[in-house]
């Protein structure tokens, strides 16, 4: 071999060793992060379970008080619901507890409840910090290309309200009921449009969602979807160009300190181009929406991001292919 060939061979070997070492280090780090998220998840569930036990003790002490039975029922419900429904159940329990009069409780029980609530707050923050770190590493190109995460499930944020200033004043009120119309907007290449935003109360937990918003007085969900589509994307469509509703979704969530119980109707539409104009954004949308992007089905399936609806990556395929079959499906 010539000196040049020897040099190139040595350089190639160095590069291969560097890549292998980098992969090994990232795989080991990712494994540690997955262990950390599992431990944080177990600690969070333990904190939530303890809070439910204390809540039932509070309900027992209240006896025949009008708050006793709803509190007991919410605590039992939070412990027994399927995992996908626990966020909503725990959020309802948080708001019920925030609205309690603590001065009528014995000092030891009040102190135990406060301690249980603080442990939930800390456990949720530790859990979401661990999830954020794991998601950040899983989103790296090398990790995705070489599938270094293996078969480990994607960790998810746990989204409930933290008790804090102002929550007690609003907790006695039930969640604000709201209807919304949303659009699954496909471009000529079959990609779906999503916006990325954050809750002002949780700036470190971004999520992606479809165009759309709340129904105004005198509107139905289809009219709201058309109006929001024009305001948020600049795309103007006729009412008969919205197909569906293809999906419906019920969600209980907090945004900017307010809790909503929202019924959403999703419509399918096709954009004439991939051009998006956000000049119609409200002041709140300007402050909370950071960017938009057209996503392919494959990208959504492999994305390490929070998307609503959660199953969008798997739901999109049938709509892109044969279109809507006439059945409105419930999604989460």
Rosetta blueprint (number, residue, H / E / L):
1 X L
2 X L
3 X H
4 X H
5 X H
6 X H
7 X H
8 X H
9 X H
10 X H
11 X H
12 X H
13 X H
14 X H
15 X H
16 X H
17 X H
18 X H
19 X H
20 X H
21 X H
22 X H
23 X H
24 X H
25 X H
26 X H
27 X H
28 X H
29 X H
30 X H
31 X H
32 X H
33 X H
34 X H
35 X H
36 X H
37 X H
38 X H
39 X H
40 X H
41 X H
42 X H
43 X H
44 X H
45 X H
46 X H
47 X H
48 X H
49 X H
50 X H
51 X H
52 X H
53 X H
54 X H
55 X H
56 X H
57 X H
58 X H
59 X H
60 X H
61 X H
62 X H
63 X L
64 X L
65 X L
66 X H
67 X H
68 X H
69 X H
70 X H
71 X H
72 X H
73 X H
74 X H
75 X H
76 X H
77 X H
78 X H
79 X H
80 X H
81 X L
82 X L
83 X H
84 X H
85 X H
86 X H
87 X H
88 X H
89 X H
90 X H
91 X H
92 X H
93 X H
94 X H
95 X H
96 X H
97 X H
98 X H
99 X L
100 X L
101 X L
102 X H
103 X H
104 X H
105 X L
106 X L
107 X H
108 X H
109 X H
110 X H
111 X H
112 X H
113 X H
114 X H
115 X H
116 X H
117 X H
118 X H
119 X H
120 X H
121 X H
122 X H
123 X H
124 X H
125 X H
126 X H
127 X H
128 X H
129 X H
130 X H
131 X H
132 X H
133 X H
134 X H
135 X H
136 X H
137 X H
138 X H
139 X L
140 X L
141 X H
142 X H
143 X H
144 X H
145 X H
146 X L
147 X L
148 X L
149 X L
150 X L
151 X L
152 X L
153 X L
154 X L
155 X L
156 X L
157 X L
158 X L
159 X L
160 X L
161 X L
162 X L
163 X L
164 X L
165 X L
166 X L
167 X H
168 X H
169 X H
170 X H
171 X H
172 X L
173 X L
174 X L
175 X L
176 X E
177 X E
178 X E
179 X E
180 X E
181 X E
182 X E
183 X E
184 X E
185 X E
186 X E
187 X L
188 X L
189 X L
190 X L
191 X L
192 X E
193 X E
194 X E
195 X E
196 X E
197 X E
198 X E
199 X E
200 X L
201 X L
202 X E
203 X E
204 X E
205 X E
206 X E
207 X E
208 X E
209 X E
210 X L
211 X E
212 X E
213 X E
214 X E
215 X L
216 X L
217 X L
218 X L
219 X L
220 X L
221 X H
222 X H
223 X H
224 X H
225 X H
226 X H
227 X H
228 X H
229 X H
230 X H
231 X H
232 X H
233 X H
234 X L
235 X L
236 X L
237 X L
238 X L
239 X H
240 X H
241 X H
242 X L
243 X E
244 X E
245 X E
246 X E
247 X E
248 X E
249 X E
250 X E
251 X E
252 X E
253 X E
254 X E
255 X E
256 X L
257 X L
258 X E
259 X E
260 X E
261 X E
262 X E
263 X E
264 X E
265 X E
266 X E
267 X E
268 X E
269 X E
270 X E
271 X L
272 X L
273 X L
274 X L
275 X L
276 X L
277 X L
278 X L
279 X L
280 X L
281 X L
282 X L
283 X H
284 X H
285 X H
286 X H
287 X H
288 X H
289 X E
290 X E
291 X E
292 X E
293 X E
294 X E
295 X E
296 X L
297 X H
298 X H
299 X H
300 X H
301 X H
302 X H
303 X L
304 X L
305 X L
306 X L
307 X E
308 X E
309 X L
310 X L
311 X L
312 X H
313 X H
314 X H
315 X H
316 X H
317 X H
318 X H
319 X H
320 X H
321 X H
322 X L
323 X L
324 X L
325 X L
326 X L
327 X L
328 X L
329 X E
330 X E
331 X E
332 X L
